Amino acid sequence: MRRKHSEHRIPSKRRSPILRRSVEKMKESLNCGSCSRKSCCNYAKRLFPFTRMLNGYSGLYDLPCDLIAGLTVGIMHIPQGMAYALLTQLPPVYGLYTSFFPVLIYFIFGTSKHISVGTFAVVSLMVGAVVDKGHVAWQRQELQGAIHDIEAGQNITHSIGGVTTTLPPPAAVGEQNLTAWDQIFRRQHISELEAIKVGYAMAVTFAVGLLQVFLGTMRLGFLTTFLSDPLISGFTTGAAIHVFSSQVKSAFGVKVKRFSGPLKLIFSYKDFFSNLNQANIVTMTATIVAIMVLVAIREGINNNKTFKEKMKGIPVPGELMVIIGGTVLSSHYQLHREFDVEVIGHIPKGFPTASLSFMKYMPDVIGESFAICFTGFAISFAVAKILADKHNYVVDPNQELVAHGLSNILGSMCSSFCSSASLSRSMVQDGVGGKTQIVSLVSSVLVVIVLLALGPLFESLPNSILAAIIIVSLKGLFLQFGELKRLWRVSKVDYTVWLVTFLSTVFLDVDLGLLIGLIYNLVPILLRTQEPYVTLLGRLPDTDVYVDTKVYSNAVPVSGIKIFKFEAPLYFANMEKFKAALVKETGVDPHYLRTVKANIKETDMTLRHHEVCMATSDTWPDEPCESHGNGAALNGQTLPANCETFAIIIDGSAIQYVDSVTVRVLKEIVLEFRQVDIEIFLGECKAPVRVMLDKSGFYQHVYRRNVCATIHHAVQVALKSAAMSRETLDSCYTMAAEEFLSDAGFDKLELETSLESVDRIAEPEEEEKN
């Protein structure tokens, strides 16, 4: 019983250290091993990065800078928020909501000190595309249902302005009546239609926020690296074309139909030019004057070095000045009533009530949320990274995802659409001297003042003024066309990525353009793994350094050893390319060598037998020696010039990882070359590669000494192995034919037997020749 008890206790003792180490690793990964005050403080600082920003904050030096920057950025928030709300197909007040709620939430959870979160033109346009699709689909569904009721013989009553109108039964339904019904439908449901638009905008914002929080929690912030700079530049430039096109109708006061889907931009411009004769002269004049004033202030004052130094980096608020001037003139001259100029209309006071009524639209917007999620975060993180590098601090991409996700989730409940960092506001915030996200708190105060008190004063503001602000703000995006010249000179692949993304965004749609650009951007990456750079390495004289022989002309190849480098990760998709490149670069084909050496071996045996026969002719002159011919290769094959190669070293420094298929193919390569007396060595393999080799049973077929620490180590092992093999061969094959006979003790019977066996080997070959 004691023996059994002790036998049972031994495995538990062995398992306990393993379990202990597993628990310790789990505690380290979860970072919750202890509940000390210090660990709780560290966790709170990671969850709420603003606590670290405020650590060491100076009220004397930092606060004045943040106050000035906050007032400047807040003044920019008001006109841009109202203007970019038009891109989402929502009333301007929703832009003010987006300039307030997400800003406060990002202040709590964000890690960047200098970006300005809020409305952004490209993201607003993408939200507007979702809203447009949603409300068009809703209108189509309602219209089809009503027509079905009419055809079923039901009278449908609609009330417009207190007047009741009854549509006729199906017998009397004609084109005129359906047109009249369509007009009634549009007028009656205009308030409900606005609620539908808001619902779709909030639903896609909530979905984007959930996706961003999920990616941040799962530590998947690196996925945004797949959105390269050429892709983002081409996409945002193409989106700028859509933004500009969406404001042309407001700038000219022309009624244009709504189009959706691919080539919608072409159809929109066709309809615009066909109705251009109906343009509103007053609206056009207001737009042109506003654009001229904005350009004069921006280029003549804000971007002028002389005035910039005098103003100490604080820009003149041209957008706000234009909005105030446009509102005053419109209200004084009654532009909406007298000249039919479109104005903003009603702006409610106060804050909206929190609501989740938009959840019913969530299933319809899941697909579009992916594109908005990656686009908004990629732009935000790019701006944050630029400013963080400038001011020497680090931004965490995963925490940034969580911060933007929570801003969108909580903001959508308070009627805010998708937010993002604005490049123009962020650069102004940094240029004015903003130190921390306290700037966001100051700017939010100005937005609150507008929401609570000053909002109704802007009800007479013409939409054309907001269109002018949007058009002028697109200058920076349009300047990205200059990237084409640089990319053509630097990289043709990046040039095509920019061009394909731009064209697909312009002519197809914003979301389709991003998808096509992303797919096309991955193609060069896959092609580089399929067609990587391969080369042979040589040794620099009097050093242990091995370099590319195509680059360094003084690099000397190691005699009898080929050092092969494959500049790509090895995985199942490019292993055949790897094998072909190995044979091509080294000039050693194991299949061809195996066939040739087999034939030469047979020929050598025949020649050896011929020498033995000649040596025995003196001893047995009566016995004829019937040997084979001249001993040439049996099928005319010749040995390659590089047959002296006895080892091939694969440089593993560029191989980041391998999979199970790679290990299997590597094992086959080693065994194939071993059959022709060529050893394969691996040098400078990384730790993950070594672990995978061990797990996959690679060392069951390959010696561990063949996997070396460095290239020079592999060369030394290969040379030593070859020297030992030569010593063994030299000791066996240095005897002459006479010595071979005398030492072997041949007699006549054995010789006859040997001759008969050789004749039997040669008979099939002679029959083939006959």
Rosetta blueprint (number, residue, H / E / L):
1 M L
2 R H
3 R H
4 K H
5 H H
6 S H
7 E H
8 H H
9 R H
10 I H
11 P H
12 S H
13 K H
14 R H
15 R H
16 S H
17 P H
18 I H
19 L H
20 R H
21 R H
22 S H
23 V H
24 E H
25 K H
26 M H
27 K H
28 E H
29 S H
30 L H
31 N L
32 C L
33 G L
34 S L
35 C L
36 S L
37 R H
38 K H
39 S H
40 C H
41 C H
42 N H
43 Y H
44 A H
45 K H
46 R H
47 L H
48 F L
49 P L
50 F H
51 T H
52 R H
53 M H
54 L L
55 N L
56 G L
57 Y L
58 S L
59 G L
60 L L
61 Y L
62 D H
63 L H
64 P H
65 C H
66 D H
67 L H
68 I H
69 A H
70 G H
71 L H
72 T H
73 V H
74 G H
75 I H
76 M H
77 H H
78 I H
79 P H
80 Q H
81 G H
82 M H
83 A H
84 Y H
85 A H
86 L H
87 L H
88 T L
89 Q L
90 L L
91 P L
92 P L
93 V H
94 Y H
95 G H
96 L H
97 Y H
98 T H
99 S L
100 F L
101 F H
102 P H
103 V H
104 L H
105 I H
106 Y H
107 F H
108 I H
109 F H
110 G L
111 T L
112 S L
113 K L
114 H L
115 I L
116 S L
117 V E
118 G E
119 T L
120 F L
121 A H
122 V H
123 V H
124 S H
125 L H
126 M H
127 V H
128 G H
129 A H
130 V H
131 V H
132 D H
133 K H
134 G H
135 H H
136 V H
137 A H
138 W H
139 Q H
140 R H
141 Q H
142 E H
143 L H
144 Q H
145 G H
146 A H
147 I H
148 H H
149 D H
150 I H
151 E H
152 A L
153 G L
154 Q L
155 N L
156 I L
157 T E
158 H E
159 S E
160 I E
161 G L
162 G L
163 V E
164 T E
165 T E
166 T E
167 L L
168 P L
169 P L
170 P H
171 A H
172 A H
173 V L
174 G L
175 E H
176 Q H
177 N H
178 L H
179 T H
180 A H
181 W H
182 D H
183 Q H
184 I H
185 F H
186 R H
187 R H
188 Q H
189 H L
190 I H
191 S H
192 E H
193 L H
194 E H
195 A H
196 I H
197 K H
198 V H
199 G H
200 Y H
201 A H
202 M H
203 A H
204 V H
205 T H
206 F H
207 A H
208 V H
209 G H
210 L H
211 L H
212 Q H
213 V H
214 F H
215 L H
216 G H
217 T H
218 M L
219 R L
220 L L
221 G H
222 F H
223 L H
224 T H
225 T H
226 F H
227 L L
228 S L
229 D H
230 P H
231 L H
232 I H
233 S H
234 G H
235 F H
236 T H
237 T H
238 G H
239 A H
240 A H
241 I H
242 H H
243 V H
244 F H
245 S H
246 S H
247 Q H
248 V H
249 K H
250 S H
251 A H
252 F H
253 G L
254 V L
255 K L
256 V L
257 K L
258 R L
259 F L
260 S L
261 G L
262 P L
263 L L
264 K H
265 L H
266 I H
267 F H
268 S H
269 Y H
270 K H
271 D H
272 F H
273 F H
274 S H
275 N L
276 L H
277 N H
278 Q H
279 A L
280 N L
281 I H
282 V H
283 T H
284 M H
285 T H
286 A H
287 T H
288 I H
289 V H
290 A H
291 I H
292 M H
293 V H
294 L H
295 V H
296 A H
297 I H
298 R H
299 E H
300 G H
301 I H
302 N H
303 N L
304 N L
305 K H
306 T H
307 F H
308 K H
309 E H
310 K H
311 M L
312 K L
313 G L
314 I L
315 P L
316 V L
317 P L
318 G H
319 E H
320 L H
321 M H
322 V H
323 I H
324 I H
325 G H
326 G H
327 T H
328 V H
329 L H
330 S H
331 S H
332 H H
333 Y H
334 Q L
335 L H
336 H H
337 R H
338 E H
339 F H
340 D L
341 V L
342 E L
343 V E
344 I L
345 G L
346 H L
347 I L
348 P L
349 K L
350 G L
351 F L
352 P L
353 T L
354 A L
355 S L
356 L L
357 S H
358 F H
359 M H
360 K H
361 Y H
362 M H
363 P H
364 D H
365 V H
366 I H
367 G H
368 E H
369 S H
370 F H
371 A H
372 I H
373 C H
374 F H
375 T H
376 G H
377 F H
378 A H
379 I H
380 S H
381 F H
382 A H
383 V H
384 A H
385 K H
386 I H
387 L H
388 A H
389 D H
390 K H
391 H H
392 N L
393 Y L
394 V L
395 V L
396 D L
397 P H
398 N H
399 Q H
400 E H
401 L H
402 V H
403 A H
404 H H
405 G H
406 L H
407 S H
408 N H
409 I H
410 L H
411 G H
412 S H
413 M H
414 C L
415 S L
416 S L
417 F L
418 C L
419 S L
420 S E
421 A E
422 S L
423 L H
424 S H
425 R H
426 S H
427 M H
428 V H
429 Q H
430 D H
431 G H
432 V H
433 G L
434 G L
435 K L
436 T L
437 Q L
438 I H
439 V H
440 S H
441 L H
442 V H
443 S H
444 S H
445 V H
446 L H
447 V H
448 V H
449 I H
450 V H
451 L H
452 L H
453 A H
454 L H
455 G H
456 P H
457 L H
458 F H
459 E L
460 S L
461 L L
462 P E
463 N H
464 S H
465 I H
466 L H
467 A H
468 A H
469 I H
470 I H
471 I H
472 V H
473 S H
474 L L
475 K H
476 G H
477 L H
478 F H
479 L H
480 Q H
481 F H
482 G H
483 E H
484 L H
485 K H
486 R H
487 L H
488 W H
489 R H
490 V H
491 S L
492 K H
493 V H
494 D H
495 Y H
496 T H
497 V H
498 W H
499 L H
500 V H
501 T H
502 F H
503 L H
504 S H
505 T H
506 V H
507 F H
508 L L
509 D L
510 V H
511 D H
512 L H
513 G H
514 L H
515 L H
516 I H
517 G H
518 L H
519 I H
520 Y H
521 N H
522 L H
523 V H
524 P H
525 I H
526 L H
527 L H
528 R H
529 T H
530 Q H
531 E L
532 P L
533 Y L
534 V E
535 T E
536 L E
537 L E
538 G E
539 R E
540 L L
541 P L
542 D L
543 T L
544 D L
545 V L
546 Y E
547 V E
548 D E
549 T L
550 K L
551 V L
552 Y L
553 S L
554 N L
555 A L
556 V E
557 P L
558 V L
559 S L
560 G L
561 I E
562 K E
563 I E
564 F E
565 K E
566 F E
567 E L
568 A L
569 P L
570 L L
571 Y L
572 F L
573 A L
574 N L
575 M H
576 E H
577 K H
578 F H
579 K H
580 A H
581 A H
582 L H
583 V H
584 K H
585 E H
586 T H
587 G L
588 V L
589 D L
590 P H
591 H H
592 Y H
593 L H
594 R H
595 T H
596 V H
597 K H
598 A H
599 N H
600 I H
601 K H
602 E H
603 T H
604 D H
605 M H
606 T H
607 L H
608 R H
609 H H
610 H H
611 E H
612 V H
613 C H
614 M H
615 A H
616 T H
617 S L
618 D L
619 T L
620 W L
621 P L
622 D L
623 E L
624 P L
625 C L
626 E L
627 S L
628 H L
629 G L
630 N L
631 G L
632 A L
633 A L
634 L L
635 N L
636 G L
637 Q L
638 T L
639 L L
640 P L
641 A L
642 N L
643 C L
644 E L
645 T L
646 F L
647 A E
648 I E
649 I E
650 I E
651 D E
652 G L
653 S L
654 A L
655 I L
656 Q L
657 Y L
658 V L
659 D L
660 S H
661 V H
662 T H
663 V H
664 R H
665 V H
666 L H
667 K H
668 E H
669 I H
670 V H
671 L H
672 E H
673 F H
674 R H
675 Q L
676 V L
677 D L
678 I L
679 E E
680 I E
681 F E
682 L E
683 G E
684 E L
685 C L
686 K L
687 A H
688 P H
689 V H
690 R H
691 V H
692 M H
693 L H
694 D H
695 K H
696 S L
697 G L
698 F H
699 Y H
700 Q H
701 H L
702 V L
703 Y L
704 R H
705 R H
706 N H
707 V E
708 C E
709 A L
710 T L
711 I H
712 H H
713 H H
714 A H
715 V H
716 Q H
717 V H
718 A H
719 L H
720 K H
721 S H
722 A H
723 A H
724 M H
725 S H
726 R H
727 E H
728 T H
729 L H
730 D H
731 S H
732 C H
733 Y L
734 T L
735 M L
736 A L
737 A H
738 E H
739 E H
740 F H
741 L H
742 S H
743 D H
744 A H
745 G L
746 F L
747 D L
748 K H
749 L H
750 E H
751 L H
752 E H
753 T H
754 S H
755 L H
756 E H
757 S H
758 V H
759 D H
760 R H
761 I H
762 A H
763 E H
764 P H
765 E H
766 E H
767 E H
768 E H
769 K H
770 N L
